[in-house]
Amino acid sequence: MSDPARASKRPKTWEDLADLPEGVVGEIVGGEIVLLPRPSPPHGRAQAKLHAKIGGAFDLGEGGPGGWEIRPEPRIRFGEEIRVPDLAGWRIERFEEPHEGPFLVAPDWVCEILSPSTARSDRTAKLRLYAHHGVRHYWIIDPELQTLEVYRLEGKLWVVAATFDGDVRVRAEPFEAIEIDLSLLWTPRPPTP
């Protein structure tokens, strides 16, 4: 006879994520489902504007070199975990579209946009997880502080490749072929009287 308590303790799977209500983002971390709140407007703005800029140039090849597949909030399997980064990109020669289920190939680039509820994980657990699975580039954007941190994986260690802040135009790896106006990512602040 099966023990109902033991059955409820089984590690969660991709199929369990299908049961989540609409509008909720769920990840599998340590065998459990972790629910993530919907992002704040500053977070959403940064994500949408960056996706438009990088996706247009590198995914669609509009005003840029193409050669990438860029996705917002893809569900990606990293070993036993399923994570949902804010943005992820694969060089086209490595990209594999799943017919169903999560992406199985680790991306070449991940971007996390900090929120109060995710900042700690984005800077610690996800940093380690992405390095372990060979993600080559990791960006952390803080829409409140208006910063972009660019990391490059060298061996098994992250190296800070660049940091930027405020309303500047930048070229950041692996997308240095285009210039990104960071002021477009930030929620406009009211003018000072």
C-alpha positions in Angstrom: 0.0 0.0 0.0 1.4 3.4 -0.9 1.9 6.1 1.7 0.0 9.3 0.7 2.4 11.5 2.7 5.4 9.9 0.9 3.7 10.3 -2.5 3.2 14.0 -1.9 7.0 14.3 -1.1 8.1 13.0 -4.5 10.2 15.5 -6.5 8.2 17.7 -8.7 8.4 17.4 -12.5 7.7 19.3 -15.6 4.2 17.9 -15.6 3.5 19.4 -12.2 4.1 22.9 -13.6 1.2 22.4 -16.0 -1.2 22.5 -13.0 -0.2 26.0 -12.0 -2.9 28.7 -12.4 -2.7 31.2 -15.3 -0.4 34.1 -14.7 1.9 32.4 -12.2 5.5 31.6 -13.0 6.8 28.4 -11.4 10.3 26.9 -11.2 11.4 23.6 -9.8 14.2 24.1 -7.3 15.4 21.3 -5.0 12.5 19.0 -6.1 9.9 21.6 -5.1 7.8 24.1 -7.0 8.7 27.7 -6.3 6.2 30.3 -7.3 7.5 33.6 -8.5 5.4 36.8 -8.4 4.7 38.7 -11.6 7.3 41.4 -12.1 6.9 45.0 -11.2 6.4 47.6 -13.9 10.1 48.8 -13.8 11.2 45.1 -14.2 8.7 44.5 -17.0 9.8 47.7 -18.8 13.5 46.7 -18.7 12.7 43.1 -19.8 10.5 44.3 -22.7 12.9 47.0 -24.0 16.0 44.8 -23.8 14.2 41.9 -25.5 13.1 44.3 -28.3 16.6 45.7 -28.8 18.6 42.4 -28.6 15.9 40.2 -30.1 15.5 42.6 -33.1 19.2 42.7 -33.9 20.4 39.2 -33.0 17.3 37.0 -33.3 15.6 38.8 -36.3 18.8 40.3 -37.8 17.2 43.8 -38.0 20.0 46.3 -37.6 22.3 43.6 -36.3 24.1 40.4 -37.2 21.4 37.8 -36.4 22.7 34.4 -35.5 20.8 34.0 -32.1 17.5 32.8 -30.8 16.4 35.1 -28.0 13.4 34.1 -25.7 11.7 35.9 -22.8 11.0 33.7 -19.8 11.8 30.3 -21.3 11.5 27.3 -19.1 14.9 25.6 -19.1 16.0 22.3 -17.6 19.3 22.6 -15.7 19.8 19.0 -14.4 16.9 18.3 -12.0 15.9 21.9 -11.8 13.7 23.9 -14.2 14.4 27.7 -14.1 12.7 30.6 -15.9 15.2 33.4 -16.5 13.9 36.8 -17.6 15.7 36.5 -20.9 17.8 33.8 -22.5 19.7 33.4 -25.8 21.2 30.6 -27.7 23.6 30.8 -30.6 21.6 29.5 -33.5 23.9 26.5 -34.1 23.2 25.3 -30.6 19.5 26.0 -30.4 17.0 23.2 -30.1 13.3 24.0 -30.0 11.5 21.5 -27.8 8.2 20.1 -29.2 6.9 20.1 -25.7 8.4 20.5 -22.2 11.3 22.7 -21.2 14.3 23.7 -23.2 17.0 21.0 -22.7 20.1 22.8 -24.0 21.6 25.4 -21.7 21.6 28.9 -23.2 24.7 30.8 -24.1 23.4 34.0 -22.4 21.0 34.6 -19.6 19.7 37.9 -18.3 18.1 38.3 -14.9 16.3 41.5 -13.9 16.4 42.0 -10.2 13.2 42.2 -8.1 13.2 42.4 -4.3 11.8 38.8 -4.2 14.4 37.3 -6.6 17.6 39.4 -6.2 19.2 37.1 -3.6 18.6 34.0 -5.8 19.7 35.8 -9.0 23.0 36.8 -7.4 23.8 33.4 -5.6 21.9 30.2 -6.5 21.3 31.1 -10.1 24.8 32.4 -10.6 26.2 29.0 -9.4 23.6 27.0 -11.4 24.3 28.8 -14.7 28.1 28.4 -14.3 27.7 24.7 -13.5 25.7 24.2 -16.7 28.1 26.2 -18.9 26.1 29.4 -19.6 28.8 31.6 -21.1 27.4 35.0 -20.4 25.2 36.3 -17.5 23.7 39.8 -17.2 22.2 41.2 -14.0 20.0 44.3 -14.4 18.8 46.3 -11.5 16.0 48.7 -12.7 15.9 50.5 -9.3 19.7 51.3 -9.2 19.8 51.5 -13.0 22.7 49.2 -13.4 23.9 46.5 -15.8 26.5 43.9 -14.6 28.0 41.8 -17.4 29.6 38.5 -16.4 31.7 36.1 -18.6 32.3 32.4 -17.6 36.0 31.6 -17.6 36.5 27.9 -16.7 34.1 27.5 -13.8 34.4 31.0 -12.5 32.4 34.2 -13.3 34.5 37.2 -14.3 33.1 40.7 -14.2 33.5 41.8 -17.8 31.9 45.2 -17.4 29.5 47.3 -15.2 27.4 50.2 -16.4 25.0 52.6 -14.7 22.6 55.4 -15.6 21.7 56.7 -18.9 24.7 55.6 -21.0 25.1 53.9 -24.4 27.0 50.6 -24.1 28.4 47.7 -26.0 28.2 44.6 -23.8 29.4 41.1 -24.6 28.2 38.9 -26.2 26.1 41.6 -28.0 28.8 44.2 -28.5 28.0 44.4 -32.3 25.2 46.8 -31.3 24.9 49.8 -29.0 22.3 49.6 -26.3 20.9 52.9 -24.8 20.4 51.9 -21.2 18.1 54.9 -20.6 15.4 53.1 -22.5 15.4 50.3 -19.9 14.7 52.6 -16.9 11.3 54.0 -15.9 11.5 57.7 -16.5 11.9 59.6 -13.3 9.9 62.8 -12.8 12.0 66.0 -13.4 13.4 67.7 -10.3 11.7 71.1 -9.7 
